[in-house]
C-alpha cells in the first residue's frame, strides 16, 4: 500500500520506474532530466530529507534531515541567505555590538507571533537559550551556547566558591596567588545576575509586552556586564563529583588536586543558575547577549536551529517530549505543522500569520522520510519527489548523472566524513593503534567514488580565509609497524571491533570498503553494525559511547567558520563521540577564538587542528560534495555550501519550459 504522502501514481507505475532505475545506465541517454518533469498542482514541494526525524524540537535535534524541517517551522534572529548562507535579518531587524565585541543587542520586530497568536518577544529568547543550556534537557548542541557568559558552568552543573566570612567569591587568579601553601584570599564580587535591569522573564515570555512598563528602558550598553568581570573559579556543585575532582578518580585515571582541595576547604558552594547566564530582555523587543570573549563568528552561528526560540507556553503545558506532537506544537516560522506520519513524512503548510507571509511562495512542503537511496531515486524518477537532499544519490551513479542529467547538481559542501574512535576502549586508548588504523585507510579510493569529493587527513574542509592542516595519510607499512609495536604483530591478538553506522545504503557500501582495507592492511577483525538513525545518534553521544570501536560520523558545518568543526572535539561537546578530553585543546581553541585579528586567529586555529589530529581521536576520511537532485521547475532552491534552505523563497514554476 502506498503511503499517504506518495500517492500521485499507482503502485504499479512506481514499481515500473523501480525496475527502470535499478542502475543509472538504464536512463535514456537523450533525456536531459532524470525521470518525470511534470510540476505538481499548486505550490506544493515534495522534498526527500532523509531519515525519520529524531525530533521536531530544534533544541533536541542533531541530524541534518530534521534541521531542514526546523528551519521551515521556527524563525530565528537571523535566517540563511539561500545562495551565500550568510546570516540575514529575520526576527531581529538589526543588532548592535559593543566596542570589544562581547555584548550583542538584537532588536526584534514587534509584529512576530507564535501560531497560537501570542506575541513573540525577547523573553522567548531568554527562556529558549536558558532551556538549551539546562542540564535537565541534556541537549547535544548545548556546547554551542558556551560562548555565552556562564553558559558552560550552568550546563555542567558547576558552582561558585564563596568565603562565608567575607562574602567574597574565588577567582582563578586567587587560586594562582595562593599556590601550594600561601594565604587564601578571595577577591571576587557577587556574580552577575542577568535578570537585573531588564524584564523578569520568569513570567511567561509571551506576556513580556505587558510587562514592558515595569522595566526602565535603557541604552543597549547601559548596565551591561563587562569582560573585566572576575574570572570565577568553578567546581562541581554535586558533592560526589567534587570529591572525585579533589581526591582523584581511579576509574578514569585522573589524579587528585590537593592544591585546590586546600584552597576551597571550609568554603560555601553556590550553584550557577540560569540567571547567571548572559542573556536578558532589556525590554519586550530588545534581547541582549553577553559573551565570554569576543567571538567573530557569533552571528553566523545564529542561523542554526538550536538558537531559534521555542514556545514556553507549549513546553510547560505538554512537557519536553510531547509538545512537538500534532495538536500540541506551537511554532513561529513561515510554515506550521500539518501532519507527521512516522517513517512516512512530515507535512508543513503556510503560516498565514507569519510576519513575512507576503513573501512566502509555497503553500505546502512535504518532507518525505526515506532511508534507502534507490527508493529515493525511484520516487524522484516517478515524479513523487521534486528534490532530494544532498549525498543520497548512490555514489556509483554520480559520475554518469553529472555528464548526462541537468537536474543532478553538485558542488562544494562544508561537510566531512570521518570515523570517531572510542578512545576509552582498549586497545584504542593507545595512540599507536589509532594512528595505525588511520594509516591503513586509502582515502583517495573513498573520495573517488563521487565527483567533487576530496581525501582528508585534517579536520576541516576548504574554507575561505582558512587553510587546514594535514595529518596521517595512507601508509600501510608504517601502520603495520605501529600495530606490532603496540603488541599486535600482523594483527595477532587484536580484539574484534565494530564500525557502527546509521542505516543507509550508501553508508553500507562505503564502510564495507573501509572494513576490507583494515582487514587487508592490518589483518584485524572488523564487523559492521547498522542502526536506525535516532538510535545511532543516541548511542554515539559522548556521554553514551554505546559502540565497540569505531563509529561513522558525518559533520555538516553549522555555519561557515572552521570553529564549527573544532568545537565538536571539545571536552564539553556531547557530539564529541570519542571520549577524548584534553583541557589543553580546550584552552587552545578558546584562546584562538578570542583573537581579533583574522590572520592571527587563523594561525592559532591551525595549531589547534594540528594538536588534535596528532592525538588521533578521529580518522578523517574525505570532504563531501553537494550531490542533489532537483527538478527544473523548482526555483530559488540553491546548491549552497551547507545544503540548508530558506524555504520562504522556494517556489514551483509551472511555466519553467518557457524560461
C-alpha positions as CSV (number, residue, x, y, z in Angstrom):
1,X,0.0,0.0,0.0
2,X,1.4,3.4,-0.9
3,X,1.9,6.0,1.8
4,X,-0.4,9.0,2.2
5,X,2.4,11.3,1.1
6,X,3.3,9.3,-2.0
7,X,0.1,8.7,-3.8
8,X,0.4,10.6,-7.1
9,X,0.9,7.4,-9.1
10,X,-0.2,3.9,-8.8
11,X,1.9,1.3,-7.1
12,X,2.3,-0.5,-10.4
13,X,3.7,2.7,-12.0
14,X,6.2,3.2,-9.2
15,X,7.3,-0.4,-9.4
16,X,7.8,0.0,-13.2
17,X,10.0,3.0,-12.5
18,X,11.9,1.0,-9.9
19,X,12.7,-1.6,-12.5
20,X,14.0,1.0,-14.8
21,X,16.2,2.6,-12.2
22,X,18.0,-0.5,-10.8
23,X,21.0,1.1,-12.4
24,X,21.7,4.6,-13.7
25,X,22.7,3.1,-17.1
26,X,19.1,2.3,-17.8
27,X,18.2,6.0,-18.1
28,X,17.5,7.2,-21.7
29,X,20.7,8.9,-22.8
30,X,18.9,11.6,-24.8
31,X,16.7,12.7,-21.9
32,X,18.3,15.7,-20.2
33,X,16.4,15.0,-17.0
34,X,16.2,12.0,-14.7
35,X,12.5,10.9,-14.9
36,X,9.3,12.9,-15.0
37,X,9.4,16.7,-15.0
38,X,5.7,17.4,-14.6
39,X,5.2,20.0,-11.9
40,X,2.7,19.2,-9.1
41,X,-0.5,21.1,-8.9
42,X,-0.3,24.4,-7.0
43,X,2.6,25.5,-4.8
44,X,3.4,22.1,-3.2
45,X,7.0,20.8,-2.8
46,X,7.8,17.2,-2.2
47,X,11.3,17.0,-0.7
48,X,13.2,13.9,0.4
49,X,15.0,15.0,3.6
50,X,16.4,11.6,4.6
51,X,15.8,9.5,7.8
52,X,12.9,9.8,10.2
53,X,13.3,13.0,12.2
54,X,14.8,12.5,15.6
55,X,12.6,15.2,17.0
56,X,10.9,18.4,15.9
57,X,12.3,20.2,18.9
58,X,15.0,22.5,17.5
59,X,17.0,22.2,20.7
60,X,16.8,18.4,20.8
61,X,17.6,17.6,17.2
62,X,21.0,16.9,15.8
63,X,20.7,15.3,12.4
64,X,20.6,17.1,9.1
65,X,17.2,15.6,8.0
66,X,15.2,17.2,10.8
67,X,17.2,20.5,10.8
68,X,15.8,21.3,7.4
69,X,12.3,20.9,8.8
70,X,13.1,23.1,11.8
71,X,14.1,26.0,9.5
72,X,10.6,25.8,8.0
73,X,8.8,25.7,11.3
74,X,10.9,28.0,13.5
75,X,12.0,31.5,12.8
76,X,15.4,32.8,14.1
77,X,17.0,36.1,15.0
78,X,18.6,35.7,11.6
79,X,18.0,33.4,8.6
80,X,20.0,31.8,5.9
81,X,20.6,33.6,2.6
82,X,19.7,30.9,0.1
83,X,22.8,31.4,-2.1
84,X,25.5,32.5,0.2
85,X,24.3,31.1,3.6
86,X,25.3,34.4,5.2
87,X,23.0,35.4,8.0
88,X,20.3,38.0,7.1
89,X,17.9,39.8,9.4
90,X,14.7,37.9,10.3
91,X,13.1,38.2,13.7
92,X,15.9,40.7,14.5
93,X,15.6,43.7,12.3
94,X,19.1,44.8,13.2
95,X,21.7,44.4,16.0
96,X,24.4,46.4,17.8
97,X,27.7,45.2,19.2
98,X,29.8,47.0,21.9
99,X,33.3,48.2,21.3
100,X,35.1,45.0,22.4
101,X,32.6,42.6,20.7
102,X,31.3,40.9,23.8
103,X,27.8,42.4,24.1
104,X,25.3,41.9,21.3
105,X,21.9,43.6,21.3
106,X,19.2,42.4,19.0
107,X,16.2,44.5,18.1
108,X,13.2,42.3,17.4
109,X,10.3,43.1,15.1
110,X,7.1,43.6,17.2
111,X,4.9,42.0,14.5
112,X,6.2,38.5,15.1
113,X,3.7,36.0,16.6
114,X,3.5,32.3,17.5
115,X,1.0,30.2,15.7
116,X,-1.2,30.3,18.8
117,X,-1.5,34.1,18.3
118,X,0.8,35.1,21.2
119,X,3.4,37.7,20.6
120,X,7.0,36.5,20.3
121,X,9.3,38.7,22.5
122,X,12.8,38.9,23.8
123,X,11.7,36.8,26.8
124,X,11.1,33.9,24.5
125,X,14.7,34.0,23.5
126,X,15.8,34.3,27.2
127,X,13.7,31.3,28.0
128,X,14.9,29.3,25.0
129,X,18.6,29.8,25.4
130,X,18.4,29.0,29.1
131,X,16.5,25.9,28.3
132,X,19.0,24.9,25.7
133,X,21.7,25.0,28.4
134,X,19.7,23.4,31.1
135,X,21.2,20.2,32.4
136,X,17.8,18.6,32.5
137,X,17.3,18.9,28.7
138,X,20.8,17.4,28.1
139,X,20.9,18.9,24.6
140,X,23.5,17.5,22.3
141,X,24.2,21.0,21.0
142,X,24.4,22.8,24.4
143,X,28.1,23.5,23.9
144,X,27.2,25.9,21.1
145,X,26.0,28.3,23.8
146,X,29.2,28.0,25.8
147,X,30.3,31.3,24.1
148,X,27.6,33.0,26.2
149,X,28.7,34.2,29.6
150,X,28.5,31.4,32.1
151,X,26.8,29.0,29.6
152,X,29.3,26.2,30.3
153,X,29.3,26.3,34.1
154,X,25.5,26.4,34.1
155,X,25.2,23.5,31.7
156,X,27.8,21.4,33.5
157,X,26.2,22.0,36.9
158,X,29.1,23.9,38.4
159,X,29.2,26.1,41.5
160,X,30.9,29.3,42.6
161,X,33.1,29.1,45.7
162,X,32.3,31.6,48.4
163,X,34.1,32.6,51.6
164,X,31.4,32.7,54.3
165,X,33.5,35.0,56.4
166,X,33.8,37.8,53.8
167,X,31.1,37.1,51.3
168,X,33.7,37.2,48.5
169,X,34.0,34.6,45.7
170,X,37.0,32.7,44.5
171,X,38.7,33.6,41.2
172,X,41.2,31.7,39.2
173,X,43.8,34.4,40.0
174,X,43.1,33.9,43.7
175,X,44.0,30.2,43.3
176,X,47.1,31.0,41.4
177,X,48.3,33.5,44.0
178,X,47.6,31.1,46.9
179,X,49.9,28.5,45.4
180,X,50.7,25.4,47.4
181,X,50.8,26.9,50.8
182,X,50.1,30.7,50.6
183,X,47.3,32.6,52.2
184,X,43.8,32.0,50.8
185,X,42.1,35.3,50.0
186,X,39.0,35.6,47.7
187,X,38.6,38.8,45.7
188,X,35.6,38.2,43.5
189,X,32.4,40.2,44.0
190,X,28.9,38.8,43.7
191,X,28.4,37.2,40.3
192,X,26.2,39.0,37.7
193,X,22.5,38.3,37.8
194,X,21.2,39.0,34.3
195,X,17.6,39.3,35.5
196,X,18.5,42.7,36.9
197,X,17.9,45.9,34.8
198,X,15.5,44.2,32.4
199,X,12.3,42.2,32.3
200,X,11.6,39.4,34.7
201,X,11.4,36.6,32.2
202,X,10.5,34.0,34.8
203,X,7.0,35.2,33.9
204,X,5.5,33.7,30.7
205,X,7.8,35.1,27.9
206,X,4.8,35.8,25.6
207,X,3.4,38.1,28.2
208,X,6.6,40.2,28.3
209,X,5.0,43.0,26.2
210,X,2.5,43.7,29.1
211,X,5.5,43.9,31.5
212,X,7.3,46.5,29.4
213,X,6.2,49.3,31.6
214,X,7.7,47.7,34.7
215,X,11.2,47.8,33.2
216,X,13.0,51.1,32.7
217,X,14.1,51.4,29.1
218,X,17.8,51.7,28.8
219,X,20.5,52.2,26.2
220,X,21.6,48.8,25.0
221,X,25.0,49.0,26.6
222,X,24.0,50.5,29.9
223,X,24.4,48.2,32.9
224,X,25.7,45.5,30.7
225,X,28.3,43.1,32.1
226,X,31.9,43.6,31.2
227,X,34.6,41.3,30.2
228,X,36.6,42.8,33.1
229,X,34.3,40.8,35.4
230,X,36.3,38.4,37.6
231,X,37.3,35.1,36.1
232,X,35.5,33.0,38.7
233,X,36.7,29.6,39.9
234,X,34.1,26.9,39.2
235,X,33.9,23.4,40.8
236,X,31.2,20.7,40.5
237,X,28.1,21.6,42.6
238,X,27.5,17.9,43.2
239,X,29.3,16.7,46.3
240,X,30.3,13.3,44.9
241,X,31.6,14.8,41.6
242,X,33.5,17.4,43.6
243,X,35.1,14.7,45.7
244,X,36.3,12.9,42.6
245,X,37.8,16.1,41.3
246,X,39.7,16.8,44.6
247,X,40.6,13.3,45.5
248,X,41.1,11.8,42.1
249,X,39.1,9.3,40.0
250,X,40.9,6.0,39.6
251,X,38.3,4.7,37.2
252,X,39.3,7.5,34.8
253,X,42.9,7.5,35.7
254,X,42.6,11.1,37.0
255,X,44.8,12.3,39.9
256,X,43.6,14.4,42.8
257,X,44.1,18.1,43.2
258,X,45.4,18.8,46.7
259,X,46.2,22.4,45.9
260,X,42.5,23.0,45.0
261,X,41.3,21.0,48.0
262,X,43.2,23.2,50.4
263,X,42.0,26.3,48.7
264,X,38.3,25.6,48.9
265,X,38.3,23.8,52.3
266,X,35.6,25.1,54.6
267,X,34.0,27.3,51.9
268,X,30.5,27.5,50.6
269,X,29.4,26.3,47.1
270,X,26.8,28.4,45.3
271,X,25.3,26.7,42.2
272,X,25.4,28.6,38.9
273,X,21.8,29.3,38.0
274,X,20.1,30.3,34.8
275,X,20.1,33.9,36.0
276,X,23.9,33.9,35.8
277,X,23.8,33.1,32.1
278,X,24.5,36.1,29.9
279,X,21.1,36.6,28.3
280,X,18.3,39.1,29.2
281,X,15.4,41.1,27.8
282,X,16.1,44.8,28.1
283,X,12.5,45.3,27.1
284,X,9.9,43.3,25.3
285,X,11.7,43.6,21.9
286,X,15.3,44.1,22.9
287,X,17.4,40.9,23.5
288,X,20.9,41.3,24.9
289,X,23.6,38.6,24.9
290,X,26.9,38.9,26.8
291,X,29.7,36.6,25.6
292,X,32.7,35.2,27.4
293,X,35.1,36.8,24.9
294,X,34.9,38.4,21.5
295,X,33.6,35.8,19.1
296,X,33.9,36.8,15.4
297,X,31.6,34.1,14.1
298,X,28.8,34.6,16.7
299,X,26.2,36.0,14.4
300,X,26.9,33.2,11.8
301,X,26.0,30.6,14.5
302,X,22.6,32.1,14.9
303,X,21.2,30.6,11.7
304,X,21.5,27.2,13.4
305,X,18.2,25.8,14.6
306,X,19.5,25.5,18.2
307,X,19.4,29.3,18.6
308,X,15.8,29.6,17.5
309,X,13.2,30.4,20.1
310,X,10.9,27.6,21.3
311,X,7.3,28.1,22.8
312,X,7.4,28.2,26.6
313,X,3.6,28.1,26.7
314,X,3.5,24.7,24.9
315,X,6.5,23.2,26.6
316,X,5.3,23.9,30.1
317,X,1.8,22.6,29.2
318,X,2.8,19.3,27.5
319,X,6.4,18.7,28.6
320,X,9.7,18.4,26.8
321,X,8.8,15.3,24.8
322,X,5.1,15.8,23.9
323,X,5.0,19.5,23.0
324,X,6.1,18.8,19.4
325,X,3.2,16.4,18.7
326,X,0.5,17.4,16.2
327,X,-2.2,19.3,18.0
328,X,0.3,20.4,20.7
329,X,3.1,22.1,18.7
330,X,3.3,25.9,18.5
331,X,5.8,27.4,16.0
332,X,6.9,30.7,14.7
333,X,8.2,30.2,11.1
334,X,6.9,30.6,7.6
335,X,5.2,27.2,7.9
336,X,3.4,25.3,10.6
337,X,3.0,21.6,11.1
338,X,0.1,20.0,9.3
339,X,0.8,16.3,9.7
340,X,3.6,14.0,10.9
341,X,3.3,10.3,9.9
342,X,6.2,8.4,11.4
343,X,8.5,6.8,8.8
344,X,6.5,8.4,6.0
345,X,6.8,12.1,6.1
346,X,6.2,15.5,7.7
347,X,3.8,17.9,6.0
348,X,4.0,21.6,6.8
349,X,1.7,24.3,5.5
350,X,1.9,28.0,5.0
351,X,1.6,30.0,8.3
352,X,-0.6,32.9,7.2
353,X,0.1,34.8,10.5
354,X,3.8,34.8,9.8
355,X,5.2,38.3,9.7
356,X,6.7,37.8,6.2
357,X,3.8,35.7,4.8
358,X,3.5,38.1,1.8
359,X,6.9,36.9,0.6
360,X,6.3,33.2,1.2
361,X,5.6,31.4,-2.0
362,X,4.9,27.7,-1.2
363,X,1.6,26.7,0.3
364,X,2.9,23.3,1.5
365,X,6.1,21.3,1.8
366,X,6.0,17.5,2.3
367,X,9.3,16.3,3.8
368,X,9.4,12.7,2.8
369,X,11.4,10.4,5.1
370,X,13.2,7.7,3.2
371,X,16.4,5.8,4.1
372,X,17.2,3.7,1.0
373,X,19.0,5.6,-1.7
374,X,17.5,3.5,-4.6
375,X,14.0,4.1,-3.2
376,X,14.7,7.9,-3.1
377,X,15.8,7.8,-6.7
378,X,12.8,5.7,-7.8
379,X,10.4,8.2,-6.1
380,X,12.2,11.1,-7.8
381,X,12.2,9.5,-11.2
382,X,8.5,8.7,-10.8
383,X,7.7,12.3,-10.0
384,X,6.8,11.5,-6.4
385,X,9.6,13.8,-5.2
386,X,10.7,17.2,-6.6
387,X,14.1,17.3,-4.9
388,X,16.4,15.1,-2.9
389,X,18.7,16.3,-0.1
390,X,22.4,16.0,-0.6
391,X,24.5,12.8,-0.7
392,X,21.6,10.5,-1.1
393,X,22.3,9.9,-4.8
394,X,24.0,6.5,-5.0
395,X,27.8,7.0,-5.4
396,X,28.1,4.7,-8.4
397,X,25.6,6.8,-10.4
398,X,27.0,10.2,-9.8
399,X,29.7,10.4,-12.5
400,X,27.2,9.4,-15.2
401,X,24.5,11.7,-13.8
402,X,27.0,14.6,-13.8
403,X,27.6,14.1,-17.5
404,X,24.1,13.5,-18.7
405,X,21.4,15.0,-16.4
406,X,20.7,18.7,-15.9
407,X,18.8,18.0,-12.7
408,X,21.8,16.5,-10.9
409,X,23.5,19.3,-9.0
410,X,26.9,19.0,-7.4
411,X,29.4,21.4,-6.0
412,X,31.4,22.4,-2.8
413,X,30.0,21.3,0.6
414,X,31.2,22.2,4.0
415,X,31.0,18.7,5.3
416,X,33.4,16.0,6.3
417,X,33.1,12.2,6.7
418,X,35.2,10.6,9.4
419,X,35.3,7.8,11.9
420,X,35.1,8.5,15.6
421,X,37.4,6.3,17.7
422,X,36.2,5.2,21.2
423,X,39.4,6.3,22.8
424,X,38.4,5.0,26.3
425,X,38.3,1.4,25.0
426,X,41.5,-0.8,24.9
427,X,43.4,-1.1,22.7
428,X,42.1,2.1,21.1
429,X,43.3,4.1,24.0
430,X,46.8,3.5,22.6
431,X,47.8,6.3,20.2
432,X,49.9,3.9,18.2
433,X,46.8,1.8,17.5
434,X,44.7,4.8,16.5
435,X,47.4,6.1,14.1
436,X,47.8,2.6,12.6
437,X,44.1,2.5,11.9
438,X,44.3,5.8,10.2
439,X,47.3,4.9,8.1
440,X,45.6,1.7,6.9
441,X,42.8,3.5,5.0
442,X,43.3,4.7,1.5
443,X,41.2,7.9,1.4
444,X,41.8,8.6,-2.3
445,X,39.8,5.5,-3.2
446,X,37.0,6.5,-0.9
447,X,36.9,10.1,-2.2
448,X,37.0,9.0,-5.9
449,X,33.6,7.2,-5.5
450,X,31.8,10.5,-6.1
451,X,32.7,13.6,-8.2
452,X,33.9,16.6,-6.2
453,X,34.9,14.7,-3.1
454,X,38.4,15.3,-1.6
455,X,40.5,13.0,0.5
456,X,41.0,14.4,4.0
457,X,43.7,13.9,6.7
458,X,43.0,17.1,8.7
459,X,39.6,18.0,10.2
460,X,38.3,20.9,8.1
461,X,37.0,21.2,4.5
462,X,38.3,24.0,2.3
463,X,37.1,27.4,3.7
464,X,37.7,30.9,2.6
465,X,40.2,32.5,4.9
466,X,41.5,29.3,6.4
467,X,43.9,26.7,5.2
468,X,43.6,23.4,7.1
469,X,46.5,21.1,8.2
470,X,47.4,17.6,7.1
471,X,47.5,14.5,9.3
472,X,48.5,10.9,8.8
473,X,47.9,9.6,5.3
474,X,47.8,6.2,3.7
475,X,50.9,4.2,4.7
476,X,50.1,0.5,5.3
477,X,53.7,-0.4,6.1
478,X,54.1,2.1,8.9
479,X,50.6,1.2,10.1
480,X,51.7,-2.5,10.5
481,X,54.8,-1.4,12.3
482,X,52.9,0.7,14.8
483,X,50.4,-2.1,15.4
484,X,53.2,-4.5,16.1
485,X,54.9,-2.0,18.4
486,X,51.6,-1.8,20.3
487,X,51.6,-5.6,20.8
488,X,49.7,-6.9,17.8
489,X,52.1,-8.1,15.1
490,X,50.3,-8.9,11.9
491,X,47.1,-8.3,13.8
492,X,47.6,-11.2,16.2
493,X,45.6,-10.9,19.4
494,X,43.8,-7.8,18.2
495,X,40.2,-7.9,19.5
496,X,37.2,-7.7,17.2
497,X,36.0,-4.1,16.8
498,X,32.9,-2.7,15.0
499,X,32.1,0.1,12.7
500,X,28.8,1.5,13.7
501,X,26.8,3.4,11.1
502,X,23.3,4.8,10.6
503,X,21.2,2.7,8.2
504,X,21.7,4.0,4.7
505,X,22.7,2.0,1.6
506,X,25.5,4.4,0.7
507,X,26.9,4.1,4.2
508,X,26.9,0.3,4.0
509,X,28.8,0.4,0.7
510,X,31.4,2.9,2.0
511,X,32.2,1.1,5.2
512,X,32.4,-2.3,3.5
513,X,35.3,-0.8,1.7
514,X,36.9,0.5,4.9
515,X,36.3,-2.8,6.6
516,X,38.2,-4.6,3.8
517,X,41.1,-2.1,4.0
518,X,41.5,-2.7,7.7
519,X,41.4,-6.5,7.1
520,X,43.8,-6.4,4.2
521,X,46.3,-3.9,5.6
522,X,46.3,-4.8,9.3
523,X,44.7,-8.3,9.4
524,X,42.3,-7.2,12.2
525,X,38.7,-8.4,12.6
526,X,36.1,-5.7,12.0
527,X,32.4,-6.1,11.8
528,X,29.7,-3.7,10.6
529,X,26.7,-2.7,12.7
530,X,23.9,-0.5,11.4
531,X,21.2,1.2,13.4
532,X,18.2,3.3,12.7
533,X,19.2,7.0,12.7
534,X,17.7,8.0,16.0
535,X,19.1,5.1,17.9
536,X,22.5,5.7,16.2
537,X,22.5,9.3,17.3
538,X,21.8,8.4,20.9
539,X,24.5,5.7,21.0
540,X,27.2,8.0,19.6
541,X,26.7,10.7,22.2
542,X,29.8,11.4,24.1
543,X,28.0,10.5,27.4
544,X,26.9,7.2,25.9
545,X,29.5,5.8,23.6
546,X,27.5,2.6,23.1
547,X,29.6,1.1,20.3
548,X,32.7,-1.2,20.2
549,X,35.4,0.6,18.5
550,X,34.6,2.9,15.6
551,X,31.5,4.9,14.7
552,X,30.7,6.6,11.3
553,X,30.4,10.3,11.6
554,X,29.4,12.9,9.1
555,X,29.5,16.5,10.2
556,X,27.9,19.3,8.2
557,X,29.2,22.7,9.2
558,X,26.7,24.5,11.3
559,X,28.0,27.8,10.0
560,X,30.8,29.0,7.7
561,X,33.8,29.0,10.1
562,X,36.3,26.3,11.0
563,X,35.3,26.5,14.6
564,X,32.1,24.6,13.7
565,X,34.4,21.5,13.4
566,X,36.9,22.2,16.2
567,X,34.1,22.8,18.8
568,X,32.9,19.3,18.1
569,X,36.0,17.9,19.8
570,X,35.9,19.9,23.0
571,X,35.5,18.2,26.3
572,X,32.1,19.6,26.9
573,X,30.6,18.7,23.5
574,X,28.1,15.9,23.6
575,X,28.7,15.5,19.9
576,X,32.4,14.7,20.5
577,X,31.5,10.9,20.3
578,X,35.1,9.7,21.1
579,X,35.5,10.0,24.9
580,X,38.7,12.1,24.2
581,X,39.0,15.0,26.5
582,X,42.0,17.3,26.6
583,X,42.0,20.6,28.7
584,X,44.9,21.9,26.6
585,X,43.0,21.6,23.4
586,X,40.0,23.4,25.0
587,X,42.3,26.2,26.2
588,X,44.0,26.5,22.8
589,X,40.7,26.8,21.0
590,X,39.3,29.4,23.4
591,X,42.5,31.5,23.0
592,X,42.4,31.2,19.2
593,X,38.7,32.3,19.0
594,X,39.5,35.3,21.3
595,X,42.0,36.6,18.7
596,X,40.5,39.7,17.0
597,X,43.0,39.8,14.1
598,X,41.7,37.2,11.4
599,X,45.3,36.2,10.4
600,X,46.3,35.7,14.0
601,X,43.2,33.7,14.7
602,X,43.7,31.5,11.6
603,X,47.3,30.7,12.6
604,X,46.2,29.8,16.1
605,X,43.4,27.6,14.7
606,X,45.9,25.7,12.6
607,X,47.8,25.0,15.8
608,X,44.6,23.7,17.4
609,X,43.9,21.4,14.4
610,X,47.5,20.1,14.4
611,X,47.4,19.3,18.1
612,X,44.1,17.4,17.9
613,X,44.9,15.5,14.8
614,X,48.3,14.4,16.3
615,X,46.2,12.8,19.1
616,X,44.1,11.0,16.5
617,X,40.8,10.7,18.4
618,X,39.2,10.6,14.9
619,X,40.1,9.2,11.5
620,X,39.2,11.9,8.8
621,X,38.2,10.3,5.5
622,X,37.1,12.8,2.9
623,X,35.4,16.1,2.2
624,X,32.0,15.6,0.7
625,X,30.5,17.4,-2.2
626,X,26.9,18.6,-2.7
627,X,25.1,15.9,-4.7
628,X,21.4,16.7,-5.1
629,X,18.6,16.0,-7.5
630,X,16.3,19.0,-8.3
631,X,13.5,19.2,-10.8
632,X,13.9,22.0,-13.3
633,X,10.6,23.6,-12.1
634,X,11.8,24.0,-8.5
635,X,13.1,27.6,-8.2
636,X,15.1,29.6,-5.6
637,X,16.4,26.3,-4.3
638,X,20.2,26.6,-4.4
639,X,23.0,24.1,-4.0
640,X,24.7,26.1,-1.3
641,X,27.6,25.2,1.0
642,X,25.5,23.9,3.9
643,X,22.6,22.3,2.0
644,X,20.3,24.5,4.1
645,X,17.4,26.4,2.6
646,X,15.4,29.5,3.2
647,X,12.1,27.8,2.3
648,X,10.2,31.1,2.2
649,X,11.6,31.9,-1.3
650,X,11.3,28.5,-2.9
651,X,8.5,28.0,-5.4
652,X,7.2,25.8,-8.2
653,X,7.4,27.4,-11.7
654,X,4.7,25.8,-13.8
655,X,5.9,27.6,-16.9
656,X,9.5,26.6,-16.4
657,X,9.9,25.4,-20.0
658,X,9.2,29.0,-21.3
659,X,12.0,30.4,-19.2
